[in-house]
Amino acid sequence: MSLTREKMHADIARALRMPVDEVMGDDDLNDLGLDSMRAMNLVLSWQESGVTLEFGQLAENVTLDAWWALAQQAMAKNG
């Protein structure tokens, strides 16, 4: 299974217990209530989908847009 932007968006919204349409690409996920434990759970679930993301990189810019850019880089790197 591969990771899509839609799946990442849905996973983040579910972790925040919010409707998907209330989580915008440039929203600061910390401001929406994402804590480090939920973020780590997301990283682990995406790793199971074959996408390895570094938690430290994700912590630098905590938005869906930034995370999706990192995921695309990781997927391109791993071919």
Jmol script that loads the backbone (N, CA, C; Angstrom):
load data "model"
ATOM      1  N   MET A   1       0.839  -1.182   0.000  1.00  0.00           N
ATOM      2  CA  MET A   1       0.000   0.000   0.000  1.00  0.00           C
ATOM      3  C   MET A   1       0.882   1.242   0.000  1.00  0.00           C
ATOM      4  N   SER A   2       0.535   2.195  -0.843  1.00  0.00           N
ATOM      5  CA  SER A   2       1.315   3.426  -0.875  1.00  0.00           C
ATOM      6  C   SER A   2       0.557   4.547  -0.172  1.00  0.00           C
ATOM      7  N   LEU A   3       1.287   5.564   0.152  1.00  0.00           N
ATOM      8  CA  LEU A   3       0.704   6.709   0.837  1.00  0.00           C
ATOM      9  C   LEU A   3       0.312   7.753  -0.193  1.00  0.00           C
ATOM     10  N   THR A   4      -0.901   8.244  -0.102  1.00  0.00           N
ATOM     11  CA  THR A   4      -1.368   9.340  -0.943  1.00  0.00           C
ATOM     12  C   THR A   4      -1.578  10.566  -0.066  1.00  0.00           C
ATOM     13  N   ARG A   5      -1.670  11.717  -0.708  1.00  0.00           N
ATOM     14  CA  ARG A   5      -1.946  12.938   0.052  1.00  0.00           C
ATOM     15  C   ARG A   5      -3.300  12.814   0.746  1.00  0.00           C
ATOM     16  N   GLU A   6      -4.262  12.219   0.062  1.00  0.00           N
ATOM     17  CA  GLU A   6      -5.595  12.068   0.643  1.00  0.00           C
ATOM     18  C   GLU A   6      -5.562  11.196   1.888  1.00  0.00           C
ATOM     19  N   LYS A   7      -4.780  10.101   1.834  1.00  0.00           N
ATOM     20  CA  LYS A   7      -4.672   9.224   3.003  1.00  0.00           C
ATOM     21  C   LYS A   7      -3.962   9.949   4.145  1.00  0.00           C
ATOM     22  N   MET A   8      -2.879  10.666   3.817  1.00  0.00           N
ATOM     23  CA  MET A   8      -2.167  11.419   4.848  1.00  0.00           C
ATOM     24  C   MET A   8      -3.107  12.441   5.489  1.00  0.00           C
ATOM     25  N   HIS A   9      -3.866  13.145   4.670  1.00  0.00           N
ATOM     26  CA  HIS A   9      -4.808  14.148   5.157  1.00  0.00           C
ATOM     27  C   HIS A   9      -5.837  13.499   6.085  1.00  0.00           C
ATOM     28  N   ALA A  10      -6.399  12.373   5.644  1.00  0.00           N
ATOM     29  CA  ALA A  10      -7.398  11.667   6.452  1.00  0.00           C
ATOM     30  C   ALA A  10      -6.796  11.144   7.753  1.00  0.00           C
ATOM     31  N   ASP A  11      -5.578  10.625   7.691  1.00  0.00           N
ATOM     32  CA  ASP A  11      -4.914  10.113   8.896  1.00  0.00           C
ATOM     33  C   ASP A  11      -4.693  11.230   9.917  1.00  0.00           C
ATOM     34  N   ILE A  12      -4.252  12.383   9.424  1.00  0.00           N
ATOM     35  CA  ILE A  12      -4.011  13.519  10.316  1.00  0.00           C
ATOM     36  C   ILE A  12      -5.323  13.979  10.942  1.00  0.00           C
ATOM     37  N   ALA A  13      -6.353  14.115  10.121  1.00  0.00           N
ATOM     38  CA  ALA A  13      -7.655  14.551  10.635  1.00  0.00           C
ATOM     39  C   ALA A  13      -8.179  13.574  11.683  1.00  0.00           C
ATOM     40  N   ARG A  14      -8.019  12.287  11.423  1.00  0.00           N
ATOM     41  CA  ARG A  14      -8.473  11.269  12.380  1.00  0.00           C
ATOM     42  C   ARG A  14      -7.698  11.385  13.693  1.00  0.00           C
ATOM     43  N   ALA A  15      -6.388  11.605  13.600  1.00  0.00           N
ATOM     44  CA  ALA A  15      -5.569  11.758  14.813  1.00  0.00           C
ATOM     45  C   ALA A  15      -5.994  12.982  15.615  1.00  0.00           C
ATOM     46  N   LEU A  16      -6.444  14.012  14.906  1.00  0.00           N
ATOM     47  CA  LEU A  16      -6.898  15.239  15.567  1.00  0.00           C
ATOM     48  C   LEU A  16      -8.365  15.172  15.989  1.00  0.00           C
ATOM     49  N   ARG A  17      -9.036  14.101  15.564  1.00  0.00           N
ATOM     50  CA  ARG A  17     -10.477  13.947  15.810  1.00  0.00           C
ATOM     51  C   ARG A  17     -11.251  15.132  15.232  1.00  0.00           C
ATOM     52  N   MET A  18     -10.896  15.454  13.986  1.00  0.00           N
ATOM     53  CA  MET A  18     -11.529  16.564  13.280  1.00  0.00           C
ATOM     54  C   MET A  18     -11.987  16.090  11.905  1.00  0.00           C
ATOM     55  N   PRO A  19     -13.004  16.741  11.345  1.00  0.00           N
ATOM     56  CA  PRO A  19     -13.370  16.438   9.957  1.00  0.00           C
ATOM     57  C   PRO A  19     -12.230  16.838   9.014  1.00  0.00           C
ATOM     58  N   VAL A  20     -12.042  16.059   7.970  1.00  0.00           N
ATOM     59  CA  VAL A  20     -10.964  16.321   7.016  1.00  0.00           C
ATOM     60  C   VAL A  20     -11.044  17.738   6.464  1.00  0.00           C
ATOM     61  N   ASP A  21     -12.245  18.205   6.176  1.00  0.00           N
ATOM     62  CA  ASP A  21     -12.379  19.528   5.554  1.00  0.00           C
ATOM     63  C   ASP A  21     -12.060  20.684   6.500  1.00  0.00           C
ATOM     64  N   GLU A  22     -11.800  20.387   7.755  1.00  0.00           N
ATOM     65  CA  GLU A  22     -11.403  21.427   8.707  1.00  0.00           C
ATOM     66  C   GLU A  22      -9.890  21.490   8.906  1.00  0.00           C
ATOM     67  N   VAL A  23      -9.159  20.588   8.261  1.00  0.00           N
ATOM     68  CA  VAL A  23      -7.696  20.578   8.347  1.00  0.00           C
ATOM     69  C   VAL A  23      -7.156  21.038   6.992  1.00  0.00           C
ATOM     70  N   MET A  24      -6.653  22.259   6.962  1.00  0.00           N
ATOM     71  CA  MET A  24      -6.123  22.834   5.724  1.00  0.00           C
ATOM     72  C   MET A  24      -4.640  22.503   5.583  1.00  0.00           C
ATOM     73  N   GLY A  25      -4.160  22.548   4.364  1.00  0.00           N
ATOM     74  CA  GLY A  25      -2.777  22.195   4.085  1.00  0.00           C
ATOM     75  C   GLY A  25      -1.744  23.029   4.803  1.00  0.00           C
ATOM     76  N   ASP A  26      -2.085  24.295   5.062  1.00  0.00           N
ATOM     77  CA  ASP A  26      -1.108  25.171   5.706  1.00  0.00           C
ATOM     78  C   ASP A  26      -1.392  25.422   7.184  1.00  0.00           C
ATOM     79  N   ASP A  27      -2.364  24.710   7.748  1.00  0.00           N
ATOM     80  CA  ASP A  27      -2.645  24.829   9.184  1.00  0.00           C
ATOM     81  C   ASP A  27      -1.489  24.259  10.000  1.00  0.00           C
ATOM     82  N   ASP A  28      -1.127  24.939  11.072  1.00  0.00           N
ATOM     83  CA  ASP A  28      -0.144  24.399  12.009  1.00  0.00           C
ATOM     84  C   ASP A  28      -0.843  23.303  12.809  1.00  0.00           C
ATOM     85  N   LEU A  29      -0.395  22.075  12.620  1.00  0.00           N
ATOM     86  CA  LEU A  29      -1.062  20.935  13.250  1.00  0.00           C
ATOM     87  C   LEU A  29      -0.936  20.961  14.765  1.00  0.00           C
ATOM     88  N   ASN A  30       0.127  21.551  15.276  1.00  0.00           N
ATOM     89  CA  ASN A  30       0.249  21.694  16.731  1.00  0.00           C
ATOM     90  C   ASN A  30      -0.858  22.588  17.268  1.00  0.00           C
ATOM     91  N   ASP A  31      -1.154  23.666  16.536  1.00  0.00           N
ATOM     92  CA  ASP A  31      -2.225  24.571  16.955  1.00  0.00           C
ATOM     93  C   ASP A  31      -3.585  23.880  16.946  1.00  0.00           C
ATOM     94  N   LEU A  32      -3.717  22.863  16.091  1.00  0.00           N
ATOM     95  CA  LEU A  32      -4.975  22.116  16.018  1.00  0.00           C
ATOM     96  C   LEU A  32      -5.062  21.013  17.072  1.00  0.00           C
ATOM     97  N   GLY A  33      -3.968  20.806  17.809  1.00  0.00           N
ATOM     98  CA  GLY A  33      -3.994  19.835  18.896  1.00  0.00           C
ATOM     99  C   GLY A  33      -3.151  18.592  18.695  1.00  0.00           C
ATOM    100  N   LEU A  34      -2.339  18.557  17.641  1.00  0.00           N
ATOM    101  CA  LEU A  34      -1.495  17.385  17.415  1.00  0.00           C
ATOM    102  C   LEU A  34      -0.340  17.401  18.406  1.00  0.00           C
ATOM    103  N   ASP A  35      -0.228  16.348  19.195  1.00  0.00           N
ATOM    104  CA  ASP A  35       0.887  16.234  20.134  1.00  0.00           C
ATOM    105  C   ASP A  35       1.908  15.230  19.598  1.00  0.00           C
ATOM    106  N   SER A  36       3.026  15.129  20.284  1.00  0.00           N
ATOM    107  CA  SER A  36       4.119  14.285  19.790  1.00  0.00           C
ATOM    108  C   SER A  36       3.747  12.808  19.737  1.00  0.00           C
ATOM    109  N   MET A  37       2.933  12.344  20.661  1.00  0.00           N
ATOM    110  CA  MET A  37       2.537  10.927  20.644  1.00  0.00           C
ATOM    111  C   MET A  37       1.687  10.615  19.417  1.00  0.00           C
ATOM    112  N   ARG A  38       0.747  11.478  19.113  1.00  0.00           N
ATOM    113  CA  ARG A  38      -0.087  11.265  17.919  1.00  0.00           C
ATOM    114  C   ARG A  38       0.761  11.355  16.658  1.00  0.00           C
ATOM    115  N   ALA A  39       1.693  12.299  16.644  1.00  0.00           N
ATOM    116  CA  ALA A  39       2.572  12.438  15.482  1.00  0.00           C
ATOM    117  C   ALA A  39       3.415  11.178  15.288  1.00  0.00           C
ATOM    118  N   MET A  40       3.942  10.627  16.373  1.00  0.00           N
ATOM    119  CA  MET A  40       4.729   9.392  16.267  1.00  0.00           C
ATOM    120  C   MET A  40       3.871   8.239  15.766  1.00  0.00           C
ATOM    121  N   ASN A  41       2.635   8.155  16.222  1.00  0.00           N
ATOM    122  CA  ASN A  41       1.733   7.112  15.734  1.00  0.00           C
ATOM    123  C   ASN A  41       1.492   7.255  14.236  1.00  0.00           C
ATOM    124  N   LEU A  42       1.366   8.489  13.764  1.00  0.00           N
ATOM    125  CA  LEU A  42       1.205   8.718  12.325  1.00  0.00           C
ATOM    126  C   LEU A  42       2.447   8.255  11.571  1.00  0.00           C
ATOM    127  N   VAL A  43       3.624   8.631  12.072  1.00  0.00           N
ATOM    128  CA  VAL A  43       4.879   8.232  11.433  1.00  0.00           C
ATOM    129  C   VAL A  43       4.966   6.712  11.341  1.00  0.00           C
ATOM    130  N   LEU A  44       4.606   6.025  12.408  1.00  0.00           N
ATOM    131  CA  LEU A  44       4.660   4.560  12.413  1.00  0.00           C
ATOM    132  C   LEU A  44       3.672   3.958  11.425  1.00  0.00           C
ATOM    133  N   SER A  45       2.481   4.517  11.335  1.00  0.00           N
ATOM    134  CA  SER A  45       1.493   3.970  10.395  1.00  0.00           C
ATOM    135  C   SER A  45       1.934   4.206   8.954  1.00  0.00           C
ATOM    136  N   TRP A  46       2.548   5.356   8.680  1.00  0.00           N
ATOM    137  CA  TRP A  46       3.023   5.615   7.322  1.00  0.00           C
ATOM    138  C   TRP A  46       4.226   4.746   7.000  1.00  0.00           C
ATOM    139  N   GLN A  47       5.016   4.433   8.009  1.00  0.00           N
ATOM    140  CA  GLN A  47       6.144   3.531   7.797  1.00  0.00           C
ATOM    141  C   GLN A  47       5.631   2.151   7.388  1.00  0.00           C
ATOM    142  N   GLU A  48       4.523   1.721   7.975  1.00  0.00           N
ATOM    143  CA  GLU A  48       3.920   0.446   7.593  1.00  0.00           C
ATOM    144  C   GLU A  48       3.430   0.475   6.149  1.00  0.00           C
ATOM    145  N   SER A  49       3.155   1.677   5.635  1.00  0.00           N
ATOM    146  CA  SER A  49       2.753   1.840   4.236  1.00  0.00           C
ATOM    147  C   SER A  49       3.963   1.941   3.315  1.00  0.00           C
ATOM    148  N   GLY A  50       5.154   1.859   3.887  1.00  0.00           N
ATOM    149  CA  GLY A  50       6.368   1.886   3.091  1.00  0.00           C
ATOM    150  C   GLY A  50       7.022   3.248   2.952  1.00  0.00           C
ATOM    151  N   VAL A  51       6.572   4.226   3.736  1.00  0.00           N
ATOM    152  CA  VAL A  51       7.137   5.576   3.660  1.00  0.00           C
ATOM    153  C   VAL A  51       7.821   5.892   4.986  1.00  0.00           C
ATOM    154  N   THR A  52       9.141   6.000   4.952  1.00  0.00           N
ATOM    155  CA  THR A  52       9.904   6.289   6.159  1.00  0.00           C
ATOM    156  C   THR A  52      10.158   7.785   6.248  1.00  0.00           C
ATOM    157  N   LEU A  53       9.621   8.390   7.288  1.00  0.00           N
ATOM    158  CA  LEU A  53       9.790   9.817   7.532  1.00  0.00           C
ATOM    159  C   LEU A  53      10.512  10.008   8.856  1.00  0.00           C
ATOM    160  N   GLU A  54      11.377  10.999   8.892  1.00  0.00           N
ATOM    161  CA  GLU A  54      12.118  11.313  10.107  1.00  0.00           C
ATOM    162  C   GLU A  54      11.288  12.249  10.976  1.00  0.00           C
ATOM    163  N   PHE A  55      11.061  11.864  12.214  1.00  0.00           N
ATOM    164  CA  PHE A  55      10.248  12.671  13.120  1.00  0.00           C
ATOM    165  C   PHE A  55      10.823  14.079  13.266  1.00  0.00           C
ATOM    166  N   GLY A  56      12.140  14.188  13.330  1.00  0.00           N
ATOM    167  CA  GLY A  56      12.778  15.494  13.474  1.00  0.00           C
ATOM    168  C   GLY A  56      12.467  16.423  12.316  1.00  0.00           C
ATOM    169  N   GLN A  57      12.439  15.882  11.101  1.00  0.00           N
ATOM    170  CA  GLN A  57      12.089  16.692   9.939  1.00  0.00           C
ATOM    171  C   GLN A  57      10.637  17.148  10.011  1.00  0.00           C
ATOM    172  N   LEU A  58       9.765  16.259  10.434  1.00  0.00           N
ATOM    173  CA  LEU A  58       8.348  16.604  10.534  1.00  0.00           C
ATOM    174  C   LEU A  58       8.132  17.698  11.571  1.00  0.00           C
ATOM    175  N   ALA A  59       8.922  17.683  12.627  1.00  0.00           N
ATOM    176  CA  ALA A  59       8.760  18.658  13.705  1.00  0.00           C
ATOM    177  C   ALA A  59       9.189  20.066  13.291  1.00  0.00           C
ATOM    178  N   GLU A  60       9.970  20.174  12.217  1.00  0.00           N
ATOM    179  CA  GLU A  60      10.443  21.484  11.772  1.00  0.00           C
ATOM    180  C   GLU A  60       9.329  22.337  11.176  1.00  0.00           C
ATOM    181  N   ASN A  61       8.396  21.724  10.487  1.00  0.00           N
ATOM    182  CA  ASN A  61       7.301  22.448   9.846  1.00  0.00           C
ATOM    183  C   ASN A  61       6.070  21.555   9.922  1.00  0.00           C
ATOM    184  N   VAL A  62       5.205  21.840  10.852  1.00  0.00           N
ATOM    185  CA  VAL A  62       4.117  20.925  11.200  1.00  0.00           C
ATOM    186  C   VAL A  62       2.830  21.306  10.461  1.00  0.00           C
ATOM    187  N   THR A  63       2.866  21.090   9.126  1.00  0.00           N
ATOM    188  CA  THR A  63       1.677  21.298   8.302  1.00  0.00           C
ATOM    189  C   THR A  63       1.519  20.106   7.370  1.00  0.00           C
ATOM    190  N   LEU A  64       0.317  19.887   6.906  1.00  0.00           N
ATOM    191  CA  LEU A  64       0.066  18.827   5.932  1.00  0.00           C
ATOM    192  C   LEU A  64       0.899  19.055   4.675  1.00  0.00           C
ATOM    193  N   ASP A  65       0.933  20.290   4.179  1.00  0.00           N
ATOM    194  CA  ASP A  65       1.694  20.580   2.961  1.00  0.00           C
ATOM    195  C   ASP A  65       3.165  20.211   3.116  1.00  0.00           C
ATOM    196  N   ALA A  66       3.764  20.600   4.232  1.00  0.00           N
ATOM    197  CA  ALA A  66       5.180  20.308   4.467  1.00  0.00           C
ATOM    198  C   ALA A  66       5.405  18.812   4.618  1.00  0.00           C
ATOM    199  N   TRP A  67       4.524  18.151   5.344  1.00  0.00           N
ATOM    200  CA  TRP A  67       4.678  16.709   5.545  1.00  0.00           C
ATOM    201  C   TRP A  67       4.511  15.957   4.236  1.00  0.00           C
ATOM    202  N   TRP A  68       3.579  16.397   3.402  1.00  0.00           N
ATOM    203  CA  TRP A  68       3.382  15.718   2.127  1.00  0.00           C
ATOM    204  C   TRP A  68       4.620  15.901   1.244  1.00  0.00           C
ATOM    205  N   ALA A  69       5.228  17.081   1.263  1.00  0.00           N
ATOM    206  CA  ALA A  69       6.452  17.305   0.491  1.00  0.00           C
ATOM    207  C   ALA A  69       7.559  16.354   0.951  1.00  0.00           C
ATOM    208  N   LEU A  70       7.696  16.174   2.254  1.00  0.00           N
ATOM    209  CA  LEU A  70       8.693  15.234   2.785  1.00  0.00           C
ATOM    210  C   LEU A  70       8.368  13.799   2.379  1.00  0.00           C
ATOM    211  N   ALA A  71       7.098  13.443   2.403  1.00  0.00           N
ATOM    212  CA  ALA A  71       6.691  12.091   2.009  1.00  0.00           C
ATOM    213  C   ALA A  71       7.002  11.849   0.535  1.00  0.00           C
ATOM    214  N   GLN A  72       6.746  12.840  -0.306  1.00  0.00           N
ATOM    215  CA  GLN A  72       7.055  12.698  -1.728  1.00  0.00           C
ATOM    216  C   GLN A  72       8.550  12.505  -1.939  1.00  0.00           C
ATOM    217  N   GLN A  73       9.363  13.260  -1.214  1.00  0.00           N
ATOM    218  CA  GLN A  73      10.816  13.109  -1.310  1.00  0.00           C
ATOM    219  C   GLN A  73      11.236  11.707  -0.885  1.00  0.00           C
ATOM    220  N   ALA A  74      10.659  11.221   0.211  1.00  0.00           N
ATOM    221  CA  ALA A  74      11.007   9.888   0.713  1.00  0.00           C
ATOM    222  C   ALA A  74      10.600   8.810  -0.281  1.00  0.00           C
ATOM    223  N   MET A  75       9.415   8.956  -0.871  1.00  0.00           N
ATOM    224  CA  MET A  75       8.946   7.955  -1.832  1.00  0.00           C
ATOM    225  C   MET A  75       9.786   7.980  -3.102  1.00  0.00           C
ATOM    226  N   ALA A  76      10.196   9.164  -3.561  1.00  0.00           N
ATOM    227  CA  ALA A  76      11.034   9.275  -4.756  1.00  0.00           C
ATOM    228  C   ALA A  76      12.413   8.676  -4.500  1.00  0.00           C
ATOM    229  N   LYS A  77      12.930   8.904  -3.315  1.00  0.00           N
ATOM    230  CA  LYS A  77      14.250   8.396  -2.935  1.00  0.00           C
ATOM    231  C   LYS A  77      14.260   6.868  -2.897  1.00  0.00           C
ATOM    232  N   ASN A  78      13.161   6.294  -2.413  1.00  0.00           N
ATOM    233  CA  ASN A  78      13.080   4.841  -2.278  1.00  0.00           C
ATOM    234  C   ASN A  78      12.535   4.167  -3.524  1.00  0.00           C
ATOM    235  N   GLY A  79      12.204   4.973  -4.513  1.00  0.00           N
ATOM    236  CA  GLY A  79      11.778   4.506  -5.818  1.00  0.00           C
ATOM    237  C   GLY A  79      10.644   3.597  -5.821  1.00  0.00           C
TER     238      GLY A  79
END
end "model"
wireframe off; spacefill off
backbone 0.3
color backbone group
